[in-house]
Structures are given as structure tokens and as C-alpha cells.
């Protein structure tokens, strides 16, 4: 679609801007160039890799930060970097030690009682075996030496004592099995009590994190609150609270693309990154990664965004770049090439026909030539 100058002004300015156009006059030049659609983002410098210090998994789902190194502090290998509150774990540890003493006492008592009971059963078996041997000797006397009635009584006594021996043996086997099962249960309880203490001791050690090497400490941002972590904040297992970036590698820029702008930035696109600290020294940057799914930004926020990573032009001076520096990013999608462009908002004659526009320029289809000067704004 084509517009006249009047339509162009109406399309380019709101009422307030039209009023400003009547009070200020400036000029522009018709140039030949490329019309592009710009995508503006903000981000910060980060190292491609870093050692993250994350909250460990404990019996409590959330733990509080008791102490941490200051943001940007330099630390030496082995120095404390982050410490979580261990008061609950320490209090539980005392209870676990008392439980261990109780489990050890219970196990010893059960073992001693089992040994006594087994000895009693074994002693009773031996008594029955002696009685059986006597009854056997009495029953084996020749029949012609005893009265028939007495012989029958001796045979019955032998059978009775034999049955008692069998029962006593079964009791010994059953008692040993029951004792073994009961001791196994008590041993499991004892092992659990010992393991609980080992876990508690290990947890206490995990709640104090030290630097694996010399480097700088960076405090991370709370995923819900939108601010960097503070001492006293509660965190969940796996959350990275602080990190130590690897500064030996080339820096990269981390940014966000709103989900409403999905598709406006692609991997491989080249743009310009301008560090706020060095506004007059833009750096070429390239999109190297975009998360496939937009993520929620904030616990109660409806805003979603894609995480975007950009690499910086190689060979730039590293000594000026610092992790955490803020960056403005301009991604330009080229449209018409080698077209005549007039500044948007220029006052044009009625015979000038315009084509597509971006935020800064409009394509001139007819009525102007390269190098022409136009008035931007100004009164009638």
C-alpha cells in the first residue's frame, strides 16, 4: 500500500508528537539503504560455563541461607562461599544419636535374650534325649525277663520320650528361626539409626560449600522474587544460589525474548550488542541458542519468555568485559534492499509515494531522489 505525505505524518505520529512537529524543525536526507525490522532486547554478560553452588536435598524441603560471600568477591580455593542454616539438622542429629543408643541397647538385649532362650531349649532337648536313651535301654530288655504288662509300659515310655525329643528338636529349630528373625529386625533398626546419623553428618557438611578453585563469586537471582538472593532467603533443592564463572573462556550475552515475539529472532542471526559501560563501542553478536519453550518469569507472573544466548565477535578485548555487565541488543531483519529511504516523520509533497516503513524510515517509491533534503517536523 502507498501513502501520501499527509497520510505518512498521520501514520507516524500521535497527537503529542504532531504538536512537537509544529514547534521543532529539523532536516533529514534521502539515502539508499536497507529497510529492516528491528528487535530490541536487553541482556547481560555471562561466562559460557561456571561452577554452580546449589541448595542440597535435605529432610526439610526448604532451607535458609545463613551466610554467603558478597557478590563479586574474590575467593581462594577451599574458602567458604555459601552456608545454609543447619540448626534443624543439628537438633535432629541429637535425637538421632539418642535413637541409635536405644537401638543398640535393644539389639543387645534381644541378642542376649535369644541366646538364653536358645540355651534353655537346647538344655531341654538334651534332657529329653537322655530320657529317651534310658527308655530305649529299658524297652530293649528280652521279653522273657519281664512281665508282659511291664514290657508294654516300657515300650510306651520309649515312644513317649521319642515324641518329646522330636518336639524339643522342633522347638529348638523354631526358636532359632524366630530369634534369628527378631535379631534381623533389630539389626535393620540399628542400621537405619546409624545410617540416619551418617546422612545427618553428611547433610551438615553439604550445608557449607567451599570454592573448588580461585575465582570470583556471583550471586544468582531468585527465580520467583526477581532479585538477587539475600541472607535469610529460603531456597529449594537444586536452586543455584551463587556461581563461580570460568573467566578463561569468551564471554557471551544472555537475554530474553518475550513469547509474544516468538519467531522474531532465530539462531544464526547477527545483531549488534552495545555494553552500557561502553556505548560508543558496539560489538557484533550472533544468536547461538534459544530455548524451545518459553518459561514463566516469576512465581505469580503471567509473563513468559524464551532464554536467548548470543556469542560476541571474536578478538574483542577481554580486559574490558566483566560478568554481569548490562547489554543492549539490536537484531535487524532486513527487508527491501537498495531502496531509497526517507526518515519517518518527514514532511513530503503530495506527489511523493511511499512504500513499507520500519520504526526509522520509509521506502520512497517515487517523487524523491537520493541526496534530497527533507524537513522533519516543523510548522505549516
Secondary structure, DSSP 8 states (H G I E B T S, - for coil): --B-HHHHHHHH--HHHHHHHHH-EEEEE-EEE--EEEEEEEEEEEES-EEEEE----SSSEEEEEEE--TT-EE-TT-EEEEE--HHHHHHHHHHHHHHHHHHHHHHHHHHHHHHHHHHHHHHHHHHHHHHHHHHHHHTS-GGGS-HHHHHHHHHHHHHHHHHHHHHHHHHHHHHHHHHHHHHHHHHHHHHHHHHHHHHHHHHHHTEEE-SSSEE-EE-B-TTTSSB--TT-EEETT-EEEEEE-TTS-EEEEEEEEGGGTTSS-TT-EEEEEEGGGTT--EEEEEEEE-SS-EE-STT---EEEEEEEEE-TT--GGG--TT-EEEEEEEEE-S-SEEEEETTEE--TT-EEEEE-SSEEEEEES--TT-EEEEE---
